[in-house]
Amino acid sequence: MKYSPEEIKLKQFNVVHKGLNENEVRNYLEELSNELETLRREKKMLEQLIADKDENINRFKNVENTISDAILVAQRAGDEIKAAAGMQADVIIKDAKSHADLIVNDAMQKAREIAYQTEDMKRQSKIFRSRFQLLVEAQLDLLKTEDWDYLLNYELDTRPLQEDAAPQIDPAVNQGGGSVDKNESSEN
């Protein structure tokens, strides 16, 4: 049975012959009532303190859960970023290798073309050299002929020319100063 401090204070007792001292009982009940009231206030205060502490604990648990969730989200995001960066790095490396292969292939193609051009120029140089050598040898052979000796020893007639005695120019004469025989022109 629960007693309130008021009930204890107002409790009435039956008076009996040779009973207890009423003032002592009243004083004792008053002290008991005061003590009970103090205990109830302390209990209420402690219950409020516990409720506040529970509320704080719940808030801290919520904060802890929020932080844990944030850490998990950050870890996932970090993992995703690492994975994306890894994939992007792989793509960049693959593109770089592909580009490098294109550059190497292009350089090899150009080197082949240059080698081909070099060989072609060597071949053309050999042909030019042989033709030039043949031309020089032919010119030397011409210089060695007796015709040159005849031309160099030939004396010109240095008499003055007369106008009426000027030779008639034949239409068959070419611009080089020599006449062209009809038989020779048809052969050429």
Disulfide bonds with the S-S distance in Angstrom:
none
